[in-house]
Amino acid sequence: MNFEEIKQQILDFAKAQQVELDYTAKSIEVLDEILEIFHEKLNQRSEEEGDALLAEWTQRFGCYIGETLLHVHLAEKGFSWALNGEMPVLQRGEDRLYPLDRVYARIRYGCEFDIGTFYQMAVWTADQTPFQAERIVNIELVENEYHEQNVLYEDVERLLLAVVNGEEEYMILSSADGFLQFFGMNDRFVAETRVNLPDGDFLTYSIINEEKKHVMEKITVRTMLSESKISACEVISLEMLRATVRAYYSNRQYEDFLRCIPHIDTTDETKRCMGLIK
């Protein structure tokens, strides 16, 4: 990518639109409003014109978000641009962030993929210690009858995308002391973990969106086969899901994993559903 050329294109666009895109955290809110306009324009174009528009502005604004994150916070935390296949990503060791993916989804699908949430999760990820795998993780994709043992963290993304893109109902990551599982599509997911205790008992937890901890509404979460109404606080974004998977891999003890990720204890609820307690 020619970053200098892209920066000039962004500068020319901002000047023409009389908006301020100055590579600051404050500009992310402005960018989200701009991308909503592009989302609306996309729906008014033919498929061919729309694809061309999408490709052009995905690269430009994806690079803008990446450069903003590096300038504001991520460069000092060890992140830089790298290629994952042909996709430019922000990378630090095994940690990867996908700003171009997010812009593509924002323009294609709308405000469900808001840029502010991605930005916050990127900063959160950067503030975690650099990734180091501590767990041996086996992965199961039920619909595709996929079972693989000792899956490396670097290989998780391609499997996760099967769920994200609606090709798989849900994914289970199992380890010696329990499992992490999730379902959903696009940018809405439900993730829960079970911990098997040495005495034969178990604990369960739901990963939550802490910002909606006290919101009472329910949100529709779809999969390839069904849809469910889920409490808003228990619906997490794709970036939060990625962060959860990262934390699962990088923390061998469940207590350490839970300290990294917002969660609620659902043990009693789970045991009631299973008829183990009243």
N, C-alpha and C positions, 0 to 999 in steps of 0.2 A: 504494500500500500504506500502511496505517496502522501504522507501525512501533511506536508507543507501545502500541497495542492488542495487537499480536503479542507484544511484549515482556512484557506483563502475562499473556498466555495461556501463554507459556513459563514465567514465574515461577510461575503457579498450577500448571502441570503438574509442575514440579520439586518444588514443595512437597508436592503430593499423592503423588508417587512417592518422596519422600525422597532425591532425588539433587541434586547441585550442578551447576547450569548457570549459570556465572558469567562467560561471555564471555572465558574464558581458553583458551590452547592446550591445557591439561590437560583441559578439559571435552570436547574433541573425541572422546577415547577413550570417555568416558561416553556421549556422544551416539551413537556408533557402536553401542554395546551396546543402547541404547534403540531404534534403528532396526531392529536385528535382531529385536526383539520385535514391532515393527510389521510387519515382513516376514512373520513367522510368523502374526500375526493376519490379515493380508491373505489368506493362503491358506485361512483358515477362514471367510471371509465370502463371501456371494453376490457376483456380479460388480457389481451395482448398489451394494451396501453398500461393497464394496472400492474402487470408483472414488471414492466420496464420501470415504472415509477417506484415500485416496491424495492427493486434491486438497487436503484440509484440512491434512494434516500435511506435505505437500511445501512448501506456502507457509510454514508456521510454522517448520519446522526449516531450510528453505533460507534464510530470512531470518536465522535464528539463526547459521548458519555464516557467512553474508556479514557480519553485524554483528561477529562474533568476529574474522574476518580483518581487517576495517577497524580494529577496536579494537587488535588485537595488532600489526599490521604494515602493512596495505595502505594505510590512509589517509595515512600519512606518505610513502608511495611514489607518491601521486597518484591512487589509485583512489577511486571513489565509486559509488553506485547510479545506474543508468541503465536505460532501456528499450530492448531490442532487439526491435522489433515490440511484442508485448504481454508479452514475457518480461523480468522484472527481472534484470539482470546487474550484475556489478562491472566497471567500465570505466575505462581510462586511455588516452585517444586511441583507437588501433585495437586495443589489448589488451582482451580480454573474458574473464571467468571466469563459470561458470554453476553457482552453488551449488544453485539449485532443480532444475536438471536432474539434478545428482548425487544429491540426496535422493530424487527420484522414482525413479531407477534403483536406489538402495540399498534402498528399500522394496519396489519391484516385483520386483527380480531377486536381491537378497540380498548376501552378503558379497563377491562378486566386485567390487562397486562400493564398497569400504570408504571411509569418509569421511577416514580418516587420510591415504591416498594423495592424495586431492584437496587436502586442506589443505597438505600438503608441496609439491605442485606449484604451488599458488596462491602460496605464499611464494616459491618459486623464480622464478616468472614475474615477481612484483613486484620482485625483486632485479635483473632484467635491465634494461638501458637501455630507455626508452620506445620503442615500435615505430616504425621508419621503414623503408619498403620500399626495398630496394636492388637487387633482382632483377626482371627481366621473366620471369614464369612463365606457361607454357602448361599446361593441364590436360586430361587424358584420362581418361574413364570408359569402359572397354572394352565392357562388357555393354550399356550404353545408347547406345553409339556417339556419345558426347559428346566433342567436341573444341572447345576454346576457347583462343584466344591472348590473352596479356596479361591474365590474370585478376587482378583486384584482390584484395588480402588480405581486404578486408571482405566479399567474395563467396565466400570459400573455405568458410565454415562450412556453408552449405546443400549444397555439393557433398560435403563430408566426411561429412555425415550420411547420404548415400546408402549409403556403405560401412558406417557405424556401425549403421544400421538393417537391414542385410542386403539392400538393394535393388541393390547393386553389388558385384562381385567384388573389385576393387581400383582404386586411383587412382594416376595417375602425374603428378607435377609436373616438367616439364622446363624447362631453362634453357640458356643458351649453352654451359655447360661440363659438362652431364650431366643427371642427373635424381634425384629422390627418389620412391620408390614405397612403397606399403604395402597390406596386406590384413588382414582380420580382421573382428570384429563386437563390439558391446557395449563391453566394456572390455579386450579382448585383441587386440593388434595386433602385426604384424611389419613393421618399416620398414627400408629399406635405401637407400643412396645410391650412385650411380656418378659418378665424376669423370673426364671425358675430358681428358687432358693434351695440351699443344700438340704433343708429338712423336708423337702417335698412340696412345700407350699409355693405360692407364686404371687407376684404383684403385676398389675397392669397400669399403664399410663397412656394418656392421649397427648400428642404434641399439639400445642395451641398457638394461635395468633394472639400474643399478649395484649396488643392494642385493642382487641375486641373481647377482652376477657369478661366484660360486664354487659356486652351487647346481647339482647335477648332474641333477636331475629334469627331465622333459619335460612340457610343458603342452599341452593340446589347444586349438588356435586354429581357429575355424570361420569360414566365409564362406557366401555364399548358395548355393554349389555344392559345397563340399567341406569337409574338416577335415584338419588336419595336426598332428603331434606336434612341438613346437618346444622347444628348450632354454629353460629358465625365464628365463635372463638376456636372451634375445632377444625376450621377450614384454613389451611395454610397455602402459601404461594409456592411456585416451583422453586424459587430461590431458597425459601425456608426448608423445603423438602431436601434440596441438595445439601444445605447446611446440616440437616439432621443426619443424612446418610454419612456425610463427612465425619460428624461427631461420633457416630456409631463405630465407624472404622477406627477412629483415632483414640478411643477410650475403652480399654479392656474391661474396667470395672463399671458396672451399671451406674453406681453413684456418681462417678466422674462424668459419664455420658449425660445423665440427667441434670447435672450442674451446668452443662453447656447449653441446654435446650429448654425453652419454656414448656411447661407441661402441667397436667393435672392428674391426680391419682384417681383411677377408675376401678380400682381393685374390687371394692364392694359391689359396684354396679355390675361388673363382669361376673362375679361369683353368684349374684342373684340371678342373672340371665342363665347361668349354667345350672341353677338349682342347688348350689352348694351352700348357700345361706338364705335366710328369709329376709 
